[in-house]
Amino acid sequence: MDPNGSDAAVNDNSPTPAKRTEPQPDPDLDTSSDSDEPAFAWLKDSGSSTPEVSPVSSAGQGGVTQPESRAGRKAAEAAVEPPAVPSVEESLRKEPSAQGATRNGAHFSEPLPTSALQVRPPQEEVERRNAERESAANAKPVAPRIWQVLLALFYPVVLLVLAVRAVTSPLFLWAEYNRPGFPGDGYGFSTDDRMTYGSYAVDYLSNWAGPRYLGDLVNRSGGDLFKDGEVSHMADVKVVILSAFGGGALLIVLSLVAIAYLRRRSTGGVRRGLFAGSIVALAIILGIGALAVLGWQQFFTEFHRIFFASGSWTFALEDTLIRLFPGQFWIDAGIVIAALVLLAALVTLILTWPTRRRRGLAKDEPSAAEVQP
């Protein structure tokens, strides 16, 4: 306590000694430029850990406090207020050049995470990518094309095997032996004899019996109906026929698999495969038919040379095979086989012809001249 009874302690560190007679500056009481924001609003930031700072300065321990000027308060608030953290959207909107910083006199720029999206590739690269994308979109799968080609190749063979199977039947024998103009047997076989003995020969070609099926047959006089050479030749014919039937059955199964696959994976693939197969069948039959017409005997000889050993398929006129199956029989069989294949191929060709409706194309729009009355 000083002699004057004042409670304020005065020392040399006080900004204004107690006995100094210099006039004190009046506080700035002008409130015209003050904002409506509370003076301590910055203290409400929950994320800030800055200690509170009083806007007034102390005159010493236990001394009288003096209010600071408005500029001093704002400077103090700016010094303690934490810098505003920009949002993620504001950071992404900024240009990379605006985020640069000067480092050792050089301009340093850190790219944004999405800066690669803002870089457009060269025009040549863009054209190359577009071309690859268009080529990939227009490219057709390989597997449907393979099955379509296989179907086109299998179909003519299947038609040919089915036609051969229709000829090697008792029904064709009956029609052939009873048709007008078929040559008779000069050695005594009647039509009934031919039908009976011929049915044994035809049945042997499609069953699993051994050569005794024909070797044990006897004629009316008690002798062997077929000679050993004839039985041997019929055994060779049976191997060829059964192999053809087995191959045809396998191709039918594969064709059904191809049809089922193309129906699921390729629109119009079955139609295109059968259409191409019918064209191939027509070409094959027309080519073989032309060779047969130009020289039937030469064609018949070369055909037997392909499948049978030389000398194993020639017989005398009085042999049973020649009496049952004369030359006219084989000509008629060839005509029937070709006719059946041609008919099936033509029907398939008509049913699979690539019309606009079958290809899924819309009809042409009528022209202006057709619309006008």
C-alpha positions, 0 to 999 in steps of 0.5 A, spaced: 500 500 500 502 506 497 502 513 502 496 515 498 492 509 500 491 506 493 491 499 492 495 499 485 502 497 485 506 501 481 513 499 479 518 500 473 515 495 468 508 499 468 506 502 462 504 509 465 507 511 472 502 513 477 505 520 478 507 521 471 503 527 468 503 526 461 496 525 458 493 519 457 490 517 450 482 517 450 480 510 448 477 509 441 469 509 442 467 509 435 462 504 433 460 506 427 465 501 423 463 495 428 460 489 425 454 485 428 458 479 429 460 478 437 467 479 439 468 472 442 465 468 436 471 465 434 471 462 441 466 457 439 470 453 434 470 446 437 476 444 433 480 449 435 485 448 441 488 455 441 488 458 448 483 464 450 486 471 449 483 477 452 482 483 448 484 487 453 491 488 456 493 488 463 497 494 466 500 489 471 499 485 477 493 487 480 493 494 476 487 497 472 486 494 465 486 499 459 482 497 453 486 496 446 484 500 440 480 496 435 485 495 430 489 492 436 483 487 437 482 485 430 490 484 430 490 479 436 483 476 434 487 474 427 493 472 430 489 467 435 484 465 430 485 458 426 486 458 419 480 456 415 480 449 412 477 449 405 472 444 403 474 438 398 469 441 393 473 447 393 480 444 393 478 440 387 475 446 383 482 449 384 486 449 378 493 446 379 496 452 377 493 456 383 495 450 388 503 451 386 508 454 391 514 457 390 520 452 392 527 455 391 525 460 386 521 455 382 514 454 381 512 447 384 505 445 383 502 438 386 497 435 381 490 433 384 488 426 385 483 427 378 488 431 374 489 425 370 481 426 368 483 433 365 488 431 360 486 429 353 490 424 350 492 426 343 487 425 337 491 419 334 490 415 340 483 417 341 482 415 333 485 408 335 481 407 341 475 408 337 477 404 331 479 398 336 472 399 340 468 399 333 472 393 331 470 389 337 463 391 337 462 389 330 467 382 330 463 376 330 464 370 335 468 365 332 465 359 335 458 360 331 461 361 325 465 354 326 458 351 327 455 354 322 460 351 317 460 344 320 452 344 319 453 346 312 458 341 311 454 335 314 447 337 311 449 334 304 452 328 307 446 327 311 441 327 306 445 323 301 445 317 307 438 318 308 437 317 301 441 311 300 437 308 306 431 309 303 433 305 297 436 299 301 429 297 303 424 292 301 419 298 299 424 300 294 425 293 292 417 292 291 416 298 287 422 296 283 420 289 281 413 291 280 414 297 276 412 297 268 418 296 264 423 293 269 426 287 265 425 280 267 429 274 269 431 270 263 433 264 268 427 263 271 426 268 277 419 270 278 417 277 281 415 273 287 422 269 287 426 276 286 422 279 292 423 273 297 431 273 295 432 280 294 429 281 301 434 277 304 440 280 301 437 287 303 436 285 310 443 282 310 446 289 309 442 293 315 443 287 320 448 284 324 448 277 322 454 274 319 455 271 312 451 265 313 445 269 313 446 269 305 451 263 305 446 258 307 440 260 303 438 254 298 434 255 291 428 251 289 433 245 286 436 245 293 443 248 291 446 254 294 442 260 292 449 265 292 456 263 291 462 264 295 464 270 291 457 273 291 457 272 299 464 275 300 462 281 296 455 282 299 459 282 306 464 288 303 458 291 301 455 290 308 461 294 311 461 300 307 453 300 308 454 300 315 460 305 316 455 310 312 449 309 316 454 309 322 457 316 320 450 319 318 448 317 325 454 321 328 453 327 323 445 327 325 447 328 332 453 333 331 448 337 326 442 337 332 448 339 337 450 345 332 442 347 331 441 347 338 448 351 339 446 356 333 439 357 336 442 360 342 448 364 340 447 366 333 441 369 330 439 366 324 445 362 324 441 355 323 438 358 317 444 360 314 448 354 315 442 350 312 442 355 306 449 354 305 448 346 306 443 346 301 447 349 296 453 344 297 448 338 296 445 341 289 452 342 287 454 335 289 448 332 286 448 336 280 456 334 279 455 327 280 449 326 276 452 330 270 458 324 270 453 319 271 449 321 265 455 322 260 458 315 262 454 311 266 458 304 265 464 308 267 461 311 273 459 305 275 466 302 274 470 307 278 465 307 283 466 300 285 473 301 284 473 306 290 470 301 295 472 294 293 478 290 291 479 289 283 475 283 281 471 282 287 465 285 284 464 282 277 459 276 276 456 272 270 449 274 268 447 267 271 449 269 278 444 270 283 446 277 284 445 279 277 439 276 276 436 280 282 439 286 281 440 287 274 443 294 271 437 297 270 436 296 278 442 300 279 440 306 274 433 307 278 437 307 285 441 312 282 436 316 280 431 315 286 437 317 290 439 324 286 431 325 286 431 325 294 437 329 295 435 334 290 428 335 293 430 335 300 435 341 298 430 345 294 425 345 299 431 347 304 433 352 300 426 355 299 425 355 306 431 358 308 432 363 302 435 370 306 429 374 305 428 381 308 423 379 313 428 373 315 434 377 315 430 381 320 430 388 316 424 392 315 421 393 309 422 399 304 419 405 306 414 407 300 417 413 295 413 420 295 411 418 288 407 412 290 404 415 296 401 421 291 394 419 289 
